[in-house]
Amino acid sequence: MADSITKRSSHLLPGSWKGKVSNYQQLGGIETAVLDNGAGNGTRVAWIDTGSGLRFKVVIDRGMDIAGACYDQYNLAWISHGGISPPNPAAVEGATWLDSFGGGLLTTCGLTHVGGPEEDKFGARGLHDRISHIPAQVESIQQPDLRSDDKQMSLTGRMIQSSVFGPHLELKRTIAATLGEPVIRIHDEVTNIGNRPAPHMLLYHLNFGWPLVDEEAEIFWDGDWKAPNGQSSRIFNSQNDFKKCSPPIDDHRGGGEAVAFIDITPDSAGRCRCGVVNSAIDLGLEVAFSKSQLPWLTNWQHWGEHEYVMALEPCTNPPIGQSAARKEGVLMQLEVGETRSYDVSLTVGS
């Protein structure tokens, strides 16, 4: 199924705009703004238009995550009832992370913990940690330069997740695109800027919604998998076609959900691919990443009425939490000054 995703043809033929366009904004580019209404009032965002039909909104104040995204008339992302809200570093204790989980195409989880709330001798950690509530310091915005035929655009910012006497991790994120191509490229660098080794876990919560995700749309990934609990095994079992999107189901009202932890299989170049294809609207989205950087994938399915979402989540660890990862001997430690890099791309195709 992954082989069926091919990049959509560019709406822009090379050089076809020469002598006809005054400003790159006729074709695409990056536009920053501040929301001035509703729950997201005062939140900085950046609209990125690739000029290929793919447009998406980066929430600068929420870890440079991605909220809405669409291709032509089709929505790609799931947006929660609450949508975008301002950062609130205090709203990360216990499971309160869910109170401001806007969904969106990307919510970043980490940088020291992914999984449920927990407490041990190393401290207390809330659901999925704090990075998605940290505003970015924008370092650069690169716009397309048509005079030099440079079609690249990018937004780069830094977030510091820090606590006095605790870990001090910096995330430098670049979100890039090429004018005329329906591709989002995310490059992250996580650095331990403290003076002691620090635990590190990272998960890319990629949330897909209607109409990309709809009944009979097909999910693709390959690898060994397991359902971590009985509730998940109602969906993820050998008797059920869990790679076909379900209609809304009563079992998923409220907190009903299913999840699979996947030891994803890479290709010969070490690249992993997963995604979803909806042949009814001739649309698909492929996620690609490196097995050496992100060895695991989580597939979250929540087929609730009016809360209809499927997520694919490349990750350093399944969301088992710091405590379990430490006990299993798989908790990563970043040494002082050490940087780890991560690259994830999303391609819209057919």
C-alpha positions as CSV (number, residue, x, y, z in Angstrom):
1,M,0.0,0.0,0.0
2,A,2.8,2.4,0.8
3,D,4.0,2.1,-2.8
4,S,0.7,3.5,-4.0
5,I,1.4,7.0,-2.6
6,T,2.8,9.1,-5.3
7,K,3.4,12.9,-5.0
8,R,0.6,14.9,-6.6
9,S,1.7,16.8,-9.7
10,S,2.7,20.3,-9.0
11,H,0.2,23.1,-9.9
12,L,3.3,25.1,-10.9
13,L,5.3,24.3,-13.9
14,P,9.0,25.1,-13.6
15,G,9.6,28.7,-14.7
16,S,6.0,29.1,-15.8
17,W,5.6,32.2,-13.6
18,K,8.6,34.1,-15.0
19,G,7.6,37.5,-16.2
20,K,4.0,37.1,-14.9
21,V,4.2,37.4,-11.1
22,S,5.0,40.5,-9.0
23,N,5.1,38.9,-5.6
24,Y,5.8,35.3,-4.4
25,Q,2.6,35.6,-2.3
26,Q,0.6,35.0,-5.6
27,L,2.1,31.5,-5.5
28,G,2.6,30.6,-1.8
29,G,4.8,31.4,1.1
30,I,4.7,31.9,4.9
31,E,2.4,34.5,6.6
32,T,2.5,35.0,10.4
33,A,-0.4,36.2,12.4
34,V,-1.9,36.4,15.9
35,L,-5.4,34.9,16.5
36,D,-7.8,37.5,17.9
37,N,-10.9,35.6,18.8
38,G,-12.1,32.5,20.7
39,A,-10.1,30.1,22.8
40,G,-6.9,30.8,20.8
41,N,-7.0,34.6,21.3
42,G,-3.5,36.0,21.4
43,T,-1.8,32.8,20.0
44,R,0.9,33.3,17.3
45,V,0.5,31.2,14.2
46,A,2.1,30.9,10.8
47,W,0.2,29.9,7.7
48,I,2.3,28.0,5.1
49,D,1.0,27.8,1.6
50,T,3.1,25.4,-0.6
51,G,1.4,26.6,-3.8
52,S,0.6,22.9,-4.6
53,G,-2.8,22.9,-3.0
54,L,-1.3,21.9,0.4
55,R,-1.8,24.6,3.1
56,F,-1.3,24.2,6.8
57,K,-1.1,26.3,10.1
58,V,1.9,26.2,12.4
59,V,1.1,27.2,16.0
60,I,4.2,29.1,17.0
61,D,3.1,29.4,20.6
62,R,2.4,25.7,21.0
63,G,5.8,24.0,20.3
64,M,5.6,24.9,16.6
65,D,3.0,22.1,16.2
66,I,0.7,22.0,13.2
67,A,-3.1,22.6,13.6
68,G,-5.2,22.7,10.5
69,A,-4.1,21.3,7.2
70,C,-5.8,20.8,3.9
71,Y,-5.2,19.8,0.3
72,D,-7.4,21.6,-2.2
73,Q,-10.9,21.2,-0.8
74,Y,-10.0,18.3,1.5
75,N,-9.2,18.5,5.1
76,L,-6.4,16.3,6.4
77,A,-6.3,16.8,10.1
78,W,-8.5,16.1,13.1
79,I,-9.3,19.1,15.2
80,S,-10.7,18.5,18.7
81,H,-13.8,20.3,20.0
82,G,-11.5,22.9,21.8
83,G,-9.2,23.5,18.9
84,I,-6.3,25.9,19.3
85,S,-5.7,27.3,22.8
86,P,-2.8,29.4,24.2
87,P,0.1,27.7,25.9
88,N,-0.4,27.0,29.6
89,P,2.7,25.3,31.2
90,A,0.7,24.7,34.3
91,A,-1.8,22.6,32.5
92,V,0.4,19.5,32.2
93,E,-0.1,17.8,35.6
94,G,-1.9,14.4,35.6
95,A,-4.1,14.0,32.6
96,T,-4.9,17.8,32.2
97,W,-2.9,17.7,29.0
98,L,-6.1,16.5,27.4
99,D,-7.9,19.7,28.4
100,S,-6.0,21.6,25.8
101,F,-5.2,18.9,23.3
102,G,-6.3,20.6,20.1
103,G,-5.5,17.6,17.9
104,G,-4.3,19.1,14.7
105,L,-2.0,17.5,12.1
106,L,0.9,17.3,14.6
107,T,1.1,17.5,18.4
108,T,4.6,16.9,19.8
109,C,4.9,14.8,22.9
110,G,8.0,14.8,25.1
111,L,10.8,15.8,25.5
112,T,11.5,13.6,28.6
113,H,8.3,11.5,28.8
114,V,5.6,10.0,26.6
115,G,2.8,8.1,28.1
116,G,0.3,8.4,30.9
117,P,0.7,10.3,34.2
118,E,3.2,8.8,36.6
119,E,5.3,9.4,39.7
120,D,8.4,7.7,41.0
121,K,11.6,8.6,42.9
122,F,12.7,10.6,39.8
123,G,9.7,12.9,40.0
124,A,6.1,13.4,38.8
125,R,5.3,13.5,35.1
126,G,2.0,14.4,33.4
127,L,0.5,12.9,30.3
128,H,2.9,13.3,27.3
129,D,5.0,15.9,29.1
130,R,5.3,19.7,28.3
131,I,6.8,20.5,24.9
132,S,3.5,21.3,23.2
133,H,2.9,24.1,25.7
134,I,6.2,25.9,25.2
135,P,6.2,28.9,22.8
136,A,8.9,29.1,20.2
137,Q,11.5,31.9,19.8
138,V,11.4,32.3,16.0
139,E,14.9,32.4,14.6
140,S,14.2,32.7,10.9
141,I,11.6,32.7,8.2
142,Q,12.8,31.9,4.6
143,Q,10.4,32.9,1.8
144,P,10.6,31.7,-1.8
145,D,12.7,33.9,-4.0
146,L,11.4,33.8,-7.5
147,R,14.1,36.1,-8.9
148,S,16.7,33.5,-8.1
149,D,14.4,30.6,-8.8
150,D,14.7,29.5,-5.2
151,K,11.4,27.7,-4.3
152,Q,12.4,26.8,-0.7
153,M,10.5,28.2,2.3
154,S,11.0,27.4,6.0
155,L,10.2,28.5,9.5
156,T,12.8,27.8,12.3
157,G,12.3,28.3,16.0
158,R,13.7,27.2,19.4
159,M,11.8,25.9,22.5
160,I,13.5,25.3,25.9
161,Q,11.9,22.7,28.2
162,S,13.6,23.4,31.5
163,S,13.1,23.1,35.3
164,V,15.5,24.4,37.9
165,F,17.4,21.4,39.4
166,G,15.8,19.3,36.6
167,P,16.4,18.5,32.9
168,H,17.1,21.3,30.5
169,L,16.4,20.3,26.9
170,E,16.2,22.5,23.8
171,L,14.2,21.7,20.7
172,K,15.2,23.5,17.5
173,R,12.6,22.9,14.9
174,T,12.5,23.7,11.2
175,I,9.4,23.2,9.2
176,A,10.1,23.4,5.5
177,A,8.4,23.1,2.2
178,T,9.1,23.6,-1.5
179,L,6.9,25.8,-3.7
180,G,4.8,23.6,-5.9
181,E,5.3,20.4,-3.9
182,P,2.7,18.9,-1.5
183,V,5.2,17.9,1.1
184,I,5.9,19.0,4.7
185,R,9.4,18.4,6.0
186,I,10.1,18.6,9.8
187,H,13.6,18.6,11.1
188,D,14.1,18.6,14.8
189,E,17.3,18.8,16.9
190,V,17.0,18.1,20.7
191,T,20.0,19.1,22.8
192,N,20.8,18.7,26.4
193,I,21.8,22.2,27.4
194,G,22.0,21.3,31.1
195,N,25.0,20.0,33.2
196,R,23.8,16.5,33.9
197,P,22.5,13.6,31.6
198,A,18.8,13.9,30.9
199,P,16.1,11.3,30.0
200,H,14.7,11.8,26.5
201,M,11.5,10.4,24.9
202,L,9.8,11.9,21.8
203,L,6.6,11.1,19.9
204,Y,5.0,12.8,16.9
205,H,1.2,12.6,17.4
206,L,0.0,12.9,13.8
207,N,-3.8,13.1,13.8
208,F,-5.8,12.5,10.7
209,G,-9.5,13.4,10.3
210,W,-12.4,13.4,7.9
211,P,-12.6,13.3,4.9
212,L,-9.1,11.9,4.5
213,V,-10.1,9.4,7.2
214,D,-13.5,7.9,6.5
215,E,-15.2,4.5,6.4
216,E,-13.2,2.1,4.2
217,A,-10.1,4.3,4.0
218,E,-7.1,2.1,4.3
219,I,-4.3,2.5,6.9
220,F,-0.9,1.2,5.9
221,W,2.2,0.2,7.9
222,D,4.2,-3.0,8.2
223,G,5.8,-4.5,11.3
224,D,5.3,-6.6,14.4
225,W,2.7,-5.2,16.7
226,K,0.9,-5.7,20.0
227,A,-2.2,-4.4,21.7
228,P,-1.1,-3.2,25.2
229,N,-4.4,-3.8,26.9
230,G,-7.8,-5.5,26.7
231,Q,-9.6,-2.5,25.4
232,S,-7.2,-2.1,22.5
233,S,-7.4,-5.8,21.6
234,R,-11.1,-5.3,20.7
235,I,-9.8,-3.5,17.6
236,F,-6.3,-4.8,17.3
237,N,-6.7,-8.6,16.9
238,S,-6.1,-11.1,14.2
239,Q,-9.8,-11.5,13.5
240,N,-10.4,-7.8,12.7
241,D,-9.3,-5.8,9.8
242,F,-7.9,-2.9,11.9
243,K,-6.2,-1.4,8.8
244,K,-9.5,-0.3,7.4
245,C,-11.1,2.8,9.0
246,S,-14.2,2.1,10.9
247,P,-17.5,4.0,11.0
248,P,-18.2,5.6,14.4
249,I,-18.7,3.0,17.1
250,D,-20.5,3.1,20.4
251,D,-17.6,1.5,22.2
252,H,-15.6,4.6,21.5
253,R,-18.0,7.1,23.0
254,G,-16.3,9.0,25.8
255,G,-12.9,7.5,26.6
256,G,-13.1,4.5,24.3
257,E,-10.0,4.0,22.2
258,A,-7.6,1.4,20.8
259,V,-3.8,1.5,20.3
260,A,-1.2,-0.7,18.8
261,F,2.6,-0.5,19.5
262,I,4.4,-1.3,16.2
263,D,8.0,-2.3,15.7
264,I,7.8,-0.8,12.2
265,T,9.7,-2.5,9.3
266,P,12.0,-0.2,7.3
267,D,12.9,-0.5,3.7
268,S,16.4,-1.4,2.4
269,A,17.5,2.2,3.0
270,G,16.3,2.2,6.6
271,R,13.3,4.4,5.9
272,C,9.9,3.7,7.4
273,R,6.6,4.6,5.7
274,C,3.0,4.6,6.9
275,G,-0.1,6.5,6.2
276,V,-3.7,6.4,5.0
277,V,-5.3,6.2,1.6
278,N,-8.9,7.1,0.8
279,S,-9.6,5.9,-2.7
280,A,-13.1,7.3,-2.7
281,I,-11.7,10.8,-3.0
282,D,-8.4,9.8,-4.7
283,L,-6.3,11.1,-1.8
284,G,-3.6,9.7,0.4
285,L,-1.0,10.9,2.9
286,E,2.3,9.2,3.6
287,V,4.5,9.7,6.6
288,A,8.2,8.8,6.2
289,F,11.0,8.7,8.8
290,S,14.2,6.9,9.7
291,K,14.1,3.7,11.7
292,S,17.4,4.7,13.4
293,Q,15.9,7.9,14.6
294,L,12.4,6.8,15.4
295,P,12.3,3.0,15.8
296,W,8.7,2.7,16.9
297,L,5.2,3.6,15.6
298,T,2.0,3.8,17.5
299,N,-1.4,3.6,15.8
300,W,-4.2,5.3,17.8
301,Q,-7.8,4.7,16.7
302,H,-10.7,6.6,18.3
303,W,-13.8,6.1,16.3
304,G,-16.1,8.1,18.6
305,E,-19.1,9.9,17.2
306,H,-18.1,13.6,16.6
307,E,-14.6,12.6,17.9
308,Y,-13.5,10.6,14.8
309,V,-9.8,10.3,14.5
310,M,-6.9,8.0,13.6
311,A,-3.4,8.9,14.5
312,L,0.0,7.5,13.4
313,E,2.8,8.3,15.8
314,P,6.5,7.8,15.0
315,C,8.4,7.7,18.3
316,T,11.6,6.9,20.1
317,N,9.6,4.6,22.4
318,P,6.0,3.5,22.6
319,P,4.0,5.7,25.0
320,I,4.8,3.5,28.0
321,G,6.2,6.3,30.1
322,Q,9.6,7.0,31.6
323,S,9.2,4.5,34.5
324,A,8.5,1.5,32.3
325,A,11.2,2.5,29.8
326,R,13.7,2.8,32.6
327,K,12.8,-0.7,34.0
328,E,13.0,-2.2,30.5
329,G,16.5,-0.6,30.0
330,V,15.3,1.3,26.9
331,L,15.1,4.9,28.3
332,M,17.4,7.1,26.3
333,Q,19.8,9.4,28.1
334,L,21.1,12.6,26.5
335,E,24.6,13.4,27.7
336,V,25.6,16.9,28.5
337,G,25.8,18.9,25.2
338,E,24.5,15.9,23.2
339,T,22.1,16.5,20.2
340,R,19.8,14.1,18.6
341,S,18.2,14.9,15.2
342,Y,14.9,13.7,13.8
343,D,13.4,14.0,10.4
344,V,9.7,13.4,9.5
345,S,8.1,14.1,6.2
346,L,4.4,14.1,5.2
347,T,3.5,13.8,1.5
348,V,0.1,14.2,0.0
349,G,-0.5,11.9,-2.9
350,S,-2.9,9.7,-4.7
